[in-house]
Amino acid sequence: MHTDREKEAKDLERKLLWVTIIDTPGAILVGLALYGKFGANGNAFHPLLNNDTVLAAMFAVGGAIMAWGSWQVITIARRRAKLLGLR
């Protein structure tokens, strides 16, 4: 039984790694959208970052990815804590 817990804990660590990898593009999208909206002042390094419609879409998609990633991290952390008897 102890090995089953260790295996499940290792699986949870692997899932957590994948969630953080998948969550990275969301953070990049939000960061670029923030740069385009507040930092570039209409003179961004790429013309798409000067378009408010594109920036809104980047906020929406990036925010959704980040929200999903946050939910997954919380879920995995709870399962891991319960598995290891920390909770």
TITORMAR-377488 format. One record per residue (C-alpha): x, y, z; residue number from 1; residue in three letters. Coordinates in steps of 0.02 Angstrom, whole numbers. Each point is the difference from the previous one (the first is absolute). Layout:
BEGIN
+--------+--------+--------+-----+------+
!     xx !     yy !     zz ! seq ! type !
+--------+--------+--------+-----+------+
!      X !      Y !      Z ! NUM !  Ala !
...
+--------+--------+--------+-----+------+
This chain:
BEGIN
+--------+--------+--------+-----+------+
!     xx !     yy !     zz ! seq ! type !
+--------+--------+--------+-----+------+
!      0 !      0 !      0 !   1 !  Met !
!    144 !    117 !     38 !   2 !  His !
!     66 !    -20 !   -178 !   3 !  Thr !
!   -172 !     44 !    -70 !   4 !  Asp !
!      6 !    165 !     92 !   5 !  Arg !
!    175 !     34 !    -62 !   6 !  Glu !
!    -53 !    -41 !   -179 !   7 !  Lys !
!   -152 !    113 !     13 !   8 !  Glu !
!    106 !    140 !     75 !   9 !  Ala !
!    122 !    -16 !   -144 !  10 !  Lys !
!   -144 !      5 !   -124 !  11 !  Asp !
!    -66 !    158 !     82 !  12 !  Leu !
!    172 !     80 !    -14 !  13 !  Glu !
!      5 !    -44 !   -185 !  14 !  Arg !
!   -174 !     74 !    -26 !  15 !  Lys !
!     52 !    157 !     91 !  16 !  Leu !
!    150 !     18 !   -115 !  17 !  Leu !
!   -110 !    -18 !   -154 !  18 !  Trp !
!   -125 !    127 !     66 !  19 !  Val !
!    138 !    127 !     26 !  20 !  Thr !
!     66 !    -32 !   -175 !  21 !  Ile !
!   -173 !     20 !    -77 !  22 !  Ile !
!    -33 !    155 !    108 !  23 !  Asp !
!    156 !     91 !    -63 !  24 !  Thr !
!    -72 !     59 !   -167 !  25 !  Pro !
!   -148 !     76 !     94 !  26 !  Gly !
!    117 !    102 !    108 !  27 !  Ala !
!     97 !     54 !   -155 !  28 !  Ile !
!   -160 !     54 !    -87 !  29 !  Leu !
!    -57 !    102 !    149 !  30 !  Val !
!    172 !     77 !     19 !  31 !  Gly !
!      8 !     51 !   -182 !  32 !  Leu !
!   -177 !     69 !      9 !  33 !  Ala !
!     46 !    104 !    152 !  34 !  Leu !
!    154 !     63 !    -91 !  35 !  Tyr !
!   -102 !     45 !   -154 !  36 !  Gly !
!   -135 !     86 !    101 !  37 !  Lys !
!    101 !     95 !    130 !  38 !  Phe !
!    183 !     -4 !    -46 !  39 !  Gly !
!     15 !     25 !   -188 !  40 !  Ala !
!    -97 !    163 !    -17 !  41 !  Asn !
!    -45 !    -43 !   -180 !  42 !  Gly !
!    180 !    -42 !    -46 !  43 !  Asn !
!     12 !   -187 !     35 !  44 !  Ala !
!    133 !   -112 !    -75 !  45 !  Phe !
!   -136 !    -89 !   -100 !  46 !  His !
!   -148 !     86 !    -84 !  47 !  Pro !
!   -128 !   -124 !     70 !  48 !  Leu !
!     41 !     62 !    175 !  49 !  Leu !
!    -67 !    171 !    -49 !  50 !  Asn !
!   -173 !    -71 !    -43 !  51 !  Asn !
!   -125 !      9 !    145 !  52 !  Asp !
!   -105 !   -144 !    -69 !  53 !  Thr !
!    151 !   -114 !     -5 !  54 !  Val !
!     51 !     53 !    175 !  55 !  Leu !
!   -174 !    -38 !     67 !  56 !  Ala !
!      7 !   -173 !    -79 !  57 !  Ala !
!    173 !    -28 !     74 !  58 !  Met !
!    -65 !     49 !    173 !  59 !  Phe !
!   -150 !   -117 !    -19 !  60 !  Ala !
!     94 !   -152 !    -64 !  61 !  Val !
!    151 !     24 !    113 !  62 !  Gly !
!   -111 !     33 !    151 !  63 !  Gly !
!   -102 !   -157 !    -35 !  64 !  Ala !
!    157 !   -106 !    -14 !  65 !  Ile !
!     68 !     74 !    161 !  66 !  Met !
!   -165 !    -27 !     91 !  67 !  Ala !
!     -4 !   -182 !    -57 !  68 !  Trp !
!    181 !    -22 !     55 !  69 !  Gly !
!    -34 !     76 !    171 !  70 !  Ser !
!   -150 !   -113 !     25 !  71 !  Trp !
!    104 !   -153 !    -47 !  72 !  Gln !
!    143 !     49 !    116 !  73 !  Val !
!   -121 !     23 !    146 !  74 !  Ile !
!    -85 !   -167 !    -36 !  75 !  Thr !
!    165 !    -93 !    -14 !  76 !  Ile !
!     69 !     81 !    157 !  77 !  Ala !
!   -154 !    -50 !     99 !  78 !  Arg !
!     10 !   -179 !    -62 !  79 !  Arg !
!    185 !     -7 !     40 !  80 !  Arg !
!    -26 !     70 !    175 !  81 !  Ala !
!   -138 !   -125 !     34 !  82 !  Lys !
!    106 !   -141 !    -68 !  83 !  Leu !
!    150 !     44 !    107 !  84 !  Leu !
!   -108 !     28 !    155 !  85 !  Gly !
!     39 !    185 !     13 !  86 !  Leu !
!   -182 !     44 !      6 !  87 !  Arg !
+--------+--------+--------+-----+------+
